[in-house]
Amino acid sequence: MLVTVGVALEELRLDDKLPTGVHLLILALAAGAIYGLGVQVRQQGRPYAFQSVLLVCGLLLLYPALLTLADVLGADFDDFPAGAFVWTSLLLAGAGLWPAAARNSSICALIAALALGIAALAFVNWALDATSLTTYRWLLAACALGYVVVSLLLRGSEPRHSEQMVNAAGLAILALALTGLAPAGLVGLAPFGGSPDELLPDGWELVVLAVGCGLVAYGAVDRAPGPAYLGVANLVAFIVSAGVSDEETLYFWPLLILALGIGAMVTGLRPRAPLPPEPSAYTTGSVPLASRVVEDEPVLRVRDDSPPP
């Protein structure tokens, strides 16, 4: 981890002082060494803690290394190089899927899923030159739905990978909310259009609210802290989006949320019917025939499994 932080600081401080090829060499060597150390460890079951740290740090260094390679190959970073983001994200996804499958690393599965989502967004920008926020909101919603489907498929065989797919869905919806809250402050969303004054329409606010509540419920039922934290983040994004409005009235969202919350509280606090009494013990004459034991009752052996003499 310290090596990753040191390389990151070196890249930021010497950004304009070293040639691009030298930056590529430093990032490639650091990413290859750290990622290779994490992949070569063979374990039974869950990865070791140090192995997960190595894999995550290696993948985090691999992405800027791939983007620097795209710069060396001629990608125009003065504008948003959508095509470069497509192939670099796909390579990062492949590098994450390998330890996710071969080393049972769930965090690598999350990184691979997010990389595939970035590749999908960049591909739409590159192929269709789409500039409308609505297009990318629908795409983020589709990515979240795809993550949920994969989570359901992995729930029985790989529960930890399934949980990470839920985290990926929560991050996709959180990114959808941020497209309306702070598009000007997010450099990664700037190429996809929008203005700082735009907030989420009511339909998208409902999606963020529903997903936030669902993530909190999932985290509570499965005792998974990650989805619970993401659920709270989505709910905070919903409150900010719905609260920053020109309408100073109690209509629509505030009234609806209050009605639903009070209804849930009333339902939870309703008087509960007492449990039925336990059945009384059997008396001598009421024991079922199948449970009766009669002394000196003849026993007929139907099959003899004893070894031969």
Secondary structure, DSSP 8 states (H G I E B T S, - for coil): -HHHHHHHHHHHHTTTTS-HHHHHHHHHHHHHHHHHHHHH---SSS--HHHHHHHHHHHHHHHHHHHHHHHHTT--TTS--HHHHHHHHHHHHHHHHHHHHHS--HHHHHHHHHHHHHHHHHHHHHHH----HHHHHHHHHHHHHHHHHHHHHHTTT-HHHHHHHHHHHHHHHHHHHHHHH-TTT-GGGGGG---TT----HHHHHHHHHHHHHHHHHHHHHT-HHHHHHHHHHHHHHHHHHHS-S--SS-SHHHHHHHHHHHHHHHHTS-------------GGGS-GGG---TT-----S---S---
